[in-house]
Every structure is written in structure tokens, then in C-alpha cells.
Amino acid sequence: MEKLVQNIYKALKTKYQIEIIGPTGCKEFVDTNTSVIVCPASPIFVFLLCSFIMSLYRALRFRPAIVFGGSGLVAPAVVCVSKIVGVRSTCYLHGLDIVADNVLYRMVFLPAIRALDTVIVNSRNTAKLAEEVGIHASKLNILHPSVSFESSYPLQPGRKDNLLSDSDTHCKILLSVGRLTDRKGLAEFVEHAMPALVSKFSDLKLIIIGDSATDAVKSTSNQIEKITSIAKSLDLQEHVKLLGIVDDATLNTAYEMSDVLVFPVLPKKDDVEGFGIVAIEAAAHGLPTVAFNVGGVSDAVSNNISGYLVESGNYSVLVNSIAMILDKQADITAKSCREFAMGFSRSEFERNLLSICG
């Protein structure tokens, strides 16, 4: 979400003069000539109050053309400020900011989201969820997150050692990237899919990049402990490697060295997978994805082109789909993955966003 909001900023500043009201730390990610007012990120009510007051203060002084919110969490401030100064309002919704089951949130924030002039959503599934909570279809605009697409991603010297030992350099690699929340389904994947995969491919490694989401809006169990415990109980310790958070160069190397990105997302009524940007990042590197068809994942994976979409919970088909790619029996190619990813380029994102904002 943070990268997405940064990309929104970069796109809007090509046409508009931008003033940012954001949380602690945001200033280091914008140009020095951009006006930034920083509010404490926590506790959340302090951030919401501070961001509202400062947004109103700046809007009254400089009369913006549009008030733009990076998520539904700031929708009340966006709506109030825009109505007071008489300008347009819009927010980008990610999914969880629609289905959050907090009573206060649904009483205060959802009505504010409905009152927005324009609502931008990250996938067709998020658009569907938005309509289900009463957001009029005429307000909705689907704008998929973008990725940085390059013709090649050279392996970084020394980065292989961060991923595998010398004895493992020729093994088959499954990759998982993202914050380790309950809905990501990695623990269940290790339990229900890895034993069958390891029996087929004895040299298989699952590399997991990401850390437990201890600060997630939706409470989550400690996934690192859960994954480690399951791997140990099934004697899979040598086949599962958790790297935690890595830098961009190491992440690029992981995408380049891997054979399949696995995305075994679980359906959670109150914790939805809004899109699945890692599948697009993988495709930009020519890496196919095998995923459960949950939430907005169907927008991020093109079935039989950039990977395979599998019915949620069907681990047998999931295993077979992964095995087809590892055995080189799939028709999916690095070229088809990259061609699909081109539709999510930064230039396409910028063009569509500016068209929506007017």
C-alpha cells in the first residue's frame, strides 16, 4: 500500500502541485520541493485527528483542485475537507478498508466512503465489494497497481548467497513474497502441499520473503512460528527457508532464480486479498504464479498466460499445477508472463489515474 500511494503521488505531481499530509516517515519518499506535513502514525486516532486538522488548514489556505485519500481510513477527513472548501474528493480503496468488521468503522467510515465524489479501487473484486456496501457503481473506477517493468533484471553479485547455499544452487525453487498474515495461507501450503511436492522433487526449496505482520490492521497469528513448527513436524526444515525482509536487489534476485511464485491465499470474510501485486512483479521477471483464485487475485494472474488460478482450497490441483511448471510441461513462458505484466506499467497507471482525476 505504501508503494502504491507513492506511485499515486508520482503520477499526480506530473499534472498537479501536490501537498501531502502523511504519517511519520513519509517525507523521505517524496521530492524535496513537495510540501509535506507529518502527523504521528500512532495511535491511529491521533493520526486521523491530526491529518484532518492539517488538511483543512492547508485546503482553506490554498484551495486545491482535489482532495485525495490513500485509503478508506482517511475518507471522513477527505469528505469533510472537500465539502468545506468546495472541491472534488476521491479515495483509493484496497479491499480491507471496505470489509473491515469494526462496528465504529462501519458506522462512520463507510458512510464517508459512500459520500466521496470518486472512488478508485484496485481490482474487480474490490469494486464488487464496494457495490455491496452501497457505493454507487457510477463512482467506481478500477485502477490496478503498477510495477516497474524492465527488459531484464541482472542477478546481483553476492545476492545468491542470501538465498541458497552452494550445494543448493541447482535445486528447484518455489517463492513466496509478502507480509505473513493468516490470509496468505503459507502455513497451510507447507502442511498440505509441500509434502506432496517434495516427494516429487527431492531438491525442492520454498523461499519465503516477508515478515509477520505484527502491525496489521487485522489481527494475525505469528506466521513465522506457525510455518516453522509445521515444517519441523513434517521433517521439511531443509525444504523451507524464511528470509524475512530483504532489500530490493535481493528480491529481484529471488524472482530471477525461482521457478514458481506460489500464492495460496485463503478466503477470509473480513480480511480480503485486494489484488496481489507480487504476481505482477513476478510476471515482470518472467516468473509464473500458481495461486488460489481468491479476492482480487484473478486480476493479477492471467490463467494459462502468467500462471494458473486454482479453486480455493484444492491443494491437489495446486500441487499438480506447480509440478507441471517444474517439469517444463506447462505452456506458460517467460515471454507470456512479461507481456501480461506490461499492462501494469507505471506509464499506463499514470495515464489512467490522470484520466480519472480529470
Backbone torsions as a table, in degrees:
resi	resn	phi	psi	omega
1	MET	NA	-39.0	-179.6
2	GLU	-63.3	-43.6	178.1
3	LYS	-64.2	-38.4	179.6
4	LEU	-62.8	-46.6	179.7
5	VAL	-63.3	-36.3	176.6
6	GLN	-63.7	-39.6	177.7
7	ASN	-67.5	-34.7	174.5
8	ILE	-61.4	-45.9	178.1
9	TYR	-58.1	-47.9	-178.0
10	LYS	-61.8	-38.0	179.9
11	ALA	-70.7	-45.5	-176.6
12	LEU	-67.4	-31.9	-176.5
13	LYS	-72.8	-10.2	174.2
14	THR	-72.5	-17.5	-178.6
15	LYS	-122.7	-32.8	-174.0
16	TYR	-115.0	156.0	165.4
17	GLN	-83.0	123.9	-171.3
18	ILE	-102.8	137.5	167.3
19	GLU	-122.6	129.2	-174.2
20	ILE	-111.1	131.6	167.4
21	ILE	-112.6	111.4	-172.7
22	GLY	-144.2	175.7	-177.8
23	PRO	-77.2	166.6	177.7
24	THR	-51.2	131.5	177.7
25	GLY	99.9	-14.9	-174.6
26	CYS	-71.1	-24.8	-173.1
27	LYS	-62.7	-30.7	-176.8
28	GLU	-72.7	-8.1	-177.6
29	PHE	-105.8	8.5	179.7
30	VAL	-123.8	165.7	179.7
31	ASP	-65.4	151.6	-177.8
32	THR	-66.9	-22.4	-179.8
33	ASN	-89.0	5.0	177.1
34	THR	-92.9	130.6	178.5
35	SER	-72.3	126.8	-178.2
36	VAL	-131.9	129.6	171.0
37	ILE	-114.1	123.8	-174.6
38	VAL	-99.3	132.5	175.0
39	CYS	-115.0	147.7	177.6
40	PRO	-56.1	132.6	-177.0
41	ALA	-73.4	-25.6	-179.8
42	SER	-145.5	153.4	-5.2
43	PRO	-65.1	159.2	-170.1
44	ILE	-61.3	-35.5	-178.2
45	PHE	-67.0	-30.3	177.0
46	VAL	-68.1	-42.7	177.7
47	PHE	-62.3	-45.2	-178.0
48	LEU	-62.8	-42.8	179.7
49	LEU	-67.5	-46.3	-179.3
50	CYS	-62.2	-44.9	-177.9
51	SER	-65.6	-35.5	177.4
52	PHE	-66.2	-49.3	-178.0
53	ILE	-60.9	-46.6	-177.1
54	MET	-70.8	-34.8	177.1
55	SER	-64.6	-43.3	179.2
56	LEU	-64.4	-43.9	179.5
57	TYR	-58.4	-48.7	-178.2
58	ARG	-69.1	-38.9	-179.0
59	ALA	-65.6	-39.4	178.8
60	LEU	-66.3	-31.0	-178.7
61	ARG	-81.1	-37.2	-170.0
62	PHE	-118.4	-2.3	173.8
63	ARG	46.8	76.0	-178.2
64	PRO	-70.4	163.9	175.8
65	ALA	-78.9	-28.5	-176.9
66	ILE	-154.8	144.9	172.6
67	VAL	-107.2	120.5	-171.3
68	PHE	-118.5	126.7	177.3
69	GLY	-106.8	139.6	-177.6
70	GLY	-78.8	-12.1	176.3
71	SER	-161.7	169.9	179.5
72	GLY	-65.1	-17.3	-178.9
73	LEU	-63.0	-28.2	-179.3
74	VAL	-103.0	10.7	-178.4
75	ALA	-57.0	-43.5	178.9
76	PRO	-57.6	-42.9	179.0
77	ALA	-66.0	-42.3	-179.1
78	VAL	-61.4	-46.9	-178.5
79	VAL	-65.1	-47.7	-178.2
80	CYS	-61.4	-48.4	-178.0
81	VAL	-63.9	-43.4	-177.9
82	SER	-64.5	-38.6	-180.0
83	LYS	-71.4	-36.9	179.6
84	ILE	-64.7	-41.6	-177.3
85	VAL	-94.9	-5.4	174.8
86	GLY	74.1	42.8	178.2
87	VAL	-128.4	173.8	-177.5
88	ARG	-74.1	153.4	179.1
89	SER	-127.5	144.2	174.4
90	THR	-153.7	154.2	174.8
91	CYS	-138.7	151.7	173.5
92	TYR	-99.1	122.8	-178.8
93	LEU	-104.5	141.2	-173.3
94	HIS	-108.8	-13.1	179.8
95	GLY	124.2	-60.8	179.8
96	LEU	-64.1	-30.2	179.7
97	ASP	-74.9	2.6	172.0
98	ILE	-105.8	-41.5	-172.1
99	VAL	-95.3	-2.2	179.8
100	ALA	-50.2	132.3	-170.7
101	ASP	-97.1	10.7	176.8
102	ASN	-67.2	129.9	-175.1
103	VAL	-61.2	-46.0	-179.8
104	LEU	-62.7	-40.9	179.6
105	TYR	-60.4	-45.0	-177.1
106	ARG	-70.9	-25.8	179.2
107	MET	-81.0	-31.7	-173.5
108	VAL	-108.9	-47.1	-171.1
109	PHE	-80.2	-40.9	179.7
110	LEU	-62.2	-43.4	174.9
111	PRO	-58.9	-36.7	177.7
112	ALA	-64.8	-41.3	178.2
113	ILE	-62.5	-40.6	178.1
114	ARG	-63.1	-28.9	-177.0
115	ALA	-82.7	-6.6	179.4
116	LEU	-63.5	149.7	176.3
117	ASP	-72.9	-39.0	-179.1
118	THR	-137.2	139.1	177.6
119	VAL	-123.5	125.9	177.7
120	ILE	-107.8	132.2	-178.2
121	VAL	-124.7	157.4	-172.1
122	ASN	-88.9	-8.1	-178.6
123	SER	-162.8	169.0	176.5
124	ARG	-64.4	-35.7	179.7
125	ASN	-66.9	-39.8	177.3
126	THR	-65.4	-36.5	176.2
127	ALA	-62.4	-40.2	177.9
128	LYS	-63.6	-44.7	178.2
129	LEU	-61.7	-38.7	-179.7
130	ALA	-63.7	-43.1	178.2
131	GLU	-64.3	-35.5	-178.4
132	GLU	-66.3	-24.1	178.1
133	VAL	-99.8	13.4	171.4
134	GLY	96.3	12.3	175.7
135	ILE	-82.9	123.2	-173.7
136	HIS	-65.5	137.2	-176.2
137	ALA	-58.7	-29.7	-178.5
138	SER	-66.5	-19.7	179.8
139	LYS	-87.5	-15.8	-168.8
140	LEU	-86.0	137.5	175.1
141	ASN	-135.1	125.2	178.4
142	ILE	-88.8	123.1	177.4
143	LEU	-134.9	103.8	-179.1
144	HIS	-69.3	143.5	172.6
145	PRO	-58.1	157.8	-176.8
146	SER	-112.5	166.7	174.9
147	VAL	-129.9	160.5	172.9
148	SER	-82.9	117.4	-176.2
149	PHE	-108.9	126.1	176.8
150	GLU	-126.2	156.5	-178.0
151	SER	-67.9	-27.5	178.0
152	SER	-152.2	153.2	178.5
153	TYR	-126.7	88.6	-177.5
154	PRO	-61.6	142.2	177.2
155	LEU	-64.4	138.0	-177.3
156	GLN	-85.6	129.2	179.0
157	PRO	-55.8	133.4	177.7
158	GLY	83.8	-9.7	-175.6
159	ARG	-80.1	-24.9	179.8
160	LYS	-60.1	-35.1	-178.1
161	ASP	-64.0	-25.0	178.1
162	ASN	-73.4	-20.1	-174.9
163	LEU	-100.9	-46.4	-173.5
164	LEU	-140.2	154.4	172.7
165	SER	-79.5	165.5	-178.1
166	ASP	-56.6	-35.5	-177.3
167	SER	-72.4	-12.9	-176.1
168	ASP	-106.8	7.3	-170.2
169	THR	-66.1	-17.5	-179.3
170	HIS	-108.6	12.5	-179.2
171	CYS	-79.5	165.9	175.1
172	LYS	-84.3	138.8	-171.8
173	ILE	-123.9	125.1	167.2
174	LEU	-98.8	142.0	-176.8
175	LEU	-125.3	138.8	170.7
176	SER	-127.5	133.1	-178.6
177	VAL	-130.7	131.2	175.6
178	GLY	141.4	166.3	177.6
179	ARG	-64.2	139.7	-173.9
180	LEU	-89.6	85.3	175.5
181	THR	-104.3	167.6	-178.9
182	ASP	-56.6	-40.7	-173.9
183	ARG	-70.0	-16.2	-179.0
184	LYS	-69.3	-23.9	171.8
185	GLY	73.8	18.7	-177.3
186	LEU	-68.8	-40.6	179.5
187	ALA	-62.1	-43.4	179.1
188	GLU	-66.3	-34.5	177.3
189	PHE	-64.4	-44.7	178.4
190	VAL	-61.4	-39.6	-177.5
191	GLU	-73.1	-43.9	-169.9
192	HIS	-101.5	-16.3	-176.8
193	ALA	-117.2	-38.4	-174.9
194	MET	-61.6	-40.4	178.8
195	PRO	-57.2	-43.6	-179.9
196	ALA	-67.7	-37.9	-179.6
197	LEU	-69.5	-41.0	179.7
198	VAL	-66.7	-32.1	177.4
199	SER	-66.8	-28.2	177.5
200	LYS	-85.8	-35.7	-175.3
201	PHE	-130.9	95.1	-172.5
202	SER	-67.0	-19.7	-178.5
203	ASP	-97.6	14.3	-174.8
204	LEU	-70.8	139.5	174.6
205	LYS	-127.5	136.7	171.6
206	LEU	-106.8	114.6	178.2
207	ILE	-101.3	124.0	-177.9
208	ILE	-112.7	116.4	177.7
209	ILE	-107.8	124.4	-177.4
210	GLY	137.4	160.5	-177.2
211	ASP	-121.5	164.8	176.3
212	SER	-61.3	137.9	-176.2
213	ALA	-86.9	73.9	-176.5
214	THR	-68.3	-22.1	-179.4
215	ASP	-106.1	17.7	-178.5
216	ALA	-65.0	148.0	177.1
217	VAL	-60.8	-41.0	177.7
218	LYS	-92.9	126.6	-177.9
219	SER	-59.6	145.2	-176.2
220	THR	-145.5	151.7	178.3
221	SER	-77.5	167.2	178.3
222	ASN	-75.2	99.1	-174.3
223	GLN	-71.2	-30.8	178.9
224	ILE	-63.1	-46.2	178.0
225	GLU	-63.0	-40.5	-178.2
226	LYS	-65.9	-45.4	179.7
227	ILE	-64.3	-44.1	-179.6
228	THR	-62.3	-41.9	-179.3
229	SER	-64.9	-44.0	-179.6
230	ILE	-66.2	-43.6	179.5
231	ALA	-59.8	-41.1	179.1
232	LYS	-66.6	-41.7	-178.5
233	SER	-66.1	-25.8	-179.5
234	LEU	-102.0	8.3	-179.8
235	ASP	58.1	44.5	-178.9
236	LEU	-113.7	15.9	-175.0
237	GLN	-56.8	-36.7	-177.9
238	GLU	-75.3	-9.7	-176.1
239	HIS	-108.1	-3.3	-178.6
240	VAL	-126.8	124.2	-178.7
241	LYS	-128.4	120.2	178.6
242	LEU	-100.2	120.4	-176.4
243	LEU	-99.3	-13.4	-175.7
244	GLY	72.4	-148.9	-180.0
245	ILE	-85.2	134.2	179.8
246	VAL	-125.2	165.7	177.6
247	ASP	-79.8	171.4	-175.1
248	ASP	-63.0	-37.6	-179.1
249	ALA	-64.1	-42.0	177.9
250	THR	-66.9	-38.7	178.0
251	LEU	-62.7	-44.0	177.7
252	ASN	-60.8	-40.5	177.5
253	THR	-63.1	-39.8	178.3
254	ALA	-61.8	-44.7	177.3
255	TYR	-59.9	-41.8	-176.9
256	GLU	-70.2	-35.5	-175.3
257	MET	-84.2	-18.0	-172.2
258	SER	-82.8	163.2	179.1
259	ASP	-102.8	-33.7	-178.4
260	VAL	-148.1	136.3	167.1
261	LEU	-90.3	127.5	178.1
262	VAL	-104.0	137.5	-175.6
263	PHE	-139.9	69.8	-172.8
264	PRO	-84.3	56.0	-173.7
265	VAL	-63.9	141.1	179.4
266	LEU	-101.9	145.1	176.9
267	PRO	-74.5	123.1	177.5
268	LYS	-127.6	121.5	-174.9
269	LYS	-57.2	-40.0	-175.4
270	ASP	-112.1	20.4	177.7
271	ASP	-152.3	83.4	-169.9
272	VAL	-90.4	148.6	171.4
273	GLU	-86.7	103.4	-171.8
274	GLY	-65.8	-39.8	-177.0
275	PHE	-144.8	-83.0	-177.5
276	GLY	122.3	56.6	-174.5
277	ILE	-60.6	-27.1	-178.3
278	VAL	-63.2	-29.3	177.9
279	ALA	-67.7	-34.0	176.5
280	ILE	-72.9	-41.0	176.4
281	GLU	-59.2	-43.1	178.5
282	ALA	-62.2	-46.1	-179.4
283	ALA	-60.9	-36.8	178.4
284	ALA	-62.5	-23.9	176.7
285	HIS	-93.9	2.2	-178.0
286	GLY	82.4	13.6	-177.0
287	LEU	-97.9	122.5	179.4
288	PRO	-76.1	156.1	179.9
289	THR	-118.0	139.1	169.1
290	VAL	-116.0	122.2	-170.9
291	ALA	-141.0	153.5	166.5
292	PHE	-74.9	138.6	-176.6
293	ASN	-81.5	80.8	-174.1
294	VAL	-127.3	140.2	175.1
295	GLY	58.0	-133.2	-178.3
296	GLY	-88.5	10.7	-177.6
297	VAL	-62.1	-31.1	-178.4
298	SER	-64.4	-19.7	174.6
299	ASP	-82.4	-21.7	-175.4
300	ALA	-97.2	-13.6	178.7
301	VAL	-128.3	122.7	176.1
302	SER	-93.4	112.7	-173.9
303	ASN	-59.4	129.1	179.9
304	ASN	72.1	2.8	178.0
305	ILE	-118.1	-53.2	177.0
306	SER	-111.2	4.9	179.8
307	GLY	158.9	-159.8	179.6
308	TYR	-126.5	135.8	172.6
309	LEU	-102.9	128.8	-174.3
310	VAL	-120.3	143.3	176.6
311	GLU	-55.2	134.3	-176.5
312	SER	-55.1	131.5	176.8
313	GLY	85.3	-5.4	-178.9
314	ASN	-88.9	82.2	-176.0
315	TYR	-69.0	-27.4	178.4
316	SER	-62.9	-48.1	178.5
317	VAL	-68.2	-36.9	177.8
318	LEU	-59.0	-47.4	179.1
319	VAL	-61.5	-45.5	-179.1
320	ASN	-64.1	-37.1	179.0
321	SER	-66.5	-42.2	176.8
322	ILE	-64.3	-42.9	-178.8
323	ALA	-62.3	-36.8	178.6
324	MET	-60.6	-41.7	179.6
325	ILE	-69.9	-44.4	-179.6
326	LEU	-63.6	-32.2	179.1
327	ASP	-85.4	2.9	-178.9
328	LYS	62.1	31.6	179.4
329	GLN	-101.6	-1.8	-178.9
330	ALA	-89.1	149.7	177.7
331	ASP	-80.6	-9.8	-178.2
332	ILE	-68.7	133.2	-179.1
333	THR	-122.2	163.4	175.3
334	ALA	-60.6	-36.0	179.3
335	LYS	-64.2	-45.6	-179.2
336	SER	-65.1	-34.6	177.0
337	CYS	-64.5	-47.1	-177.6
338	ARG	-66.8	-37.4	178.6
339	GLU	-64.0	-39.1	176.1
340	PHE	-64.1	-42.9	-178.4
341	ALA	-64.0	-26.4	-178.7
342	MET	-60.1	-26.7	178.0
343	GLY	-69.7	-7.1	-179.1
344	PHE	-117.0	28.9	-178.9
345	SER	-70.0	159.8	179.2
346	ARG	-62.4	-38.1	-179.5
347	SER	-65.1	-38.3	177.8
348	GLU	-67.4	-40.9	177.7
349	PHE	-60.8	-47.5	-179.2
350	GLU	-61.6	-44.9	-178.9
351	ARG	-60.9	-45.6	-178.2
352	ASN	-68.8	-39.2	-180.0
353	LEU	-64.3	-45.5	-179.9
354	LEU	-65.5	-32.5	176.0
355	SER	-65.7	-39.9	179.2
356	ILE	-67.4	-44.1	-176.0
357	CYS	-75.0	-20.8	178.0
358	GLY	82.1	NA	NA
